[in-house]
Amino acid sequence: MVIGVGILDTRTMQNPRLSSKLLVDMDVLHDPTSDQRYGPRWLISRNSELRQLRRRWFHRFINEQEPMQATGSKVTQHTGENKGRNVIYRGCFKAPENLTVTFPASLIQSNLTVEMCSEFCSKKEFPLAIIGRPECYCGYPTMHFTLHDSVDRLFCSRLQNVSSMAEVPREENYYHVYQTPVQGFKGEKDHWRSRRTICVKTHESGKREIEMFDSAILLIRNPYKSLMAEFNRKCAGHLGYATDRNWKSKEWPDFVNSYASWWASHVLDWLKYGKHLFVIHYEDLKQNLIPKLKEMVEFLNMTVTEDRLLCVENNRDGNFKRSGARQKDFEPFTQEMKDLINSYILTVDEALKRRNLTGLPREYVPR
């Protein structure tokens, strides 16, 4: 989740009086159990052992991925012809009334290309490159440039695939908007005590780790969707899908039996040891993004401008995710797996309600 990216001014973030905040992500599931007879006490008592197993698996997975990432970086550095392939066309939009006020950085060059403008804006860490020969502007979506009302796609279709904007004249008062590769997570490598970030994400759930923080946002996702997402990540990285062979192998049922309980034990530990907890469900966040973000920011005792919320809304479908179409109707869970997972769903639902919190969304609960 991107709650802490660019929302506050630096004076607010550097305030030493700010409490330590934590965003707890429930998208990754880990840790073993295979007997449904065990209840919450067993899950909590086993948490230390489960966490160690998860850490070992995680470090092994990272080590396996490093050679692939190193190879990829070499290709990016040495293949100049691929430079523009990470630039995504967002559409053709009418120019705002005052370009220099709306867009913080600009470049004028007679032989301007999409790649040149994108590289210029990327170096300045802007997510949008706005092009109208010979002008290049860099910026973000704002109230004055919302990216909501693009013109008919046919109007700009002749420009979408050209590498040089000099080949085709620009339509007056309309600019072509591209998304640059700058879509990363600022601050993700900062130490959580640096005060440069609003909150940090963690998958930890041990008593000692939880008690380090004054408050936390607990983000819970449907365990069925989470298990599939984590298995895809384990087998094919953050953007890939596990193959049919992976799903049909012994690895999949072993994965469910070994790691499904982490979903429950993680929530139970944060409910038990968390000092000041705000629970939010992933599906509610997707359905009502801006209202839920406002609730989260209010919990963090921060302020946020409408421009920053608009920026989030315009980037809700970023590149750092899998396409949902490929496995829309795929059902990898056996009845035995469902019985196991459903028992955890009921346990977590009851634990939330005992704390006078909203129970799990209906789509989680078996009927």
Secondary structure, DSSP 8 states (H G I E B T S, - for coil): --TTSS-S-HHHHT-TT----EEEE-SS-------TT--HHHHHHTHHHHHHHHHHHHHHHHHHHHHHHHHHHHHHHH-GGGGGGG-EEEEEEE--S-HHHH-SEEEE-TT-BHHHHHHHHHHTT-SEEEEETTEEEEE--BTTB-S-----HHHHGGGTT-SBGGGS---TTEEEEEE-S----TTTTS-TTSSSSS-EEE----HHHHHT-S-EEEEE--HHHHHHHHHHHHHHTTT----HHHHHSTHHHHHHHHHHHHHHHHHHHHHHH-SSEEEEEHHHHHHTHHHHHHHHHHHTT----HHHHHHHHHTTT-SSS--SSTTTT-----HHHHHHHHHHHHHHHHHHHHTT-----TTTS--
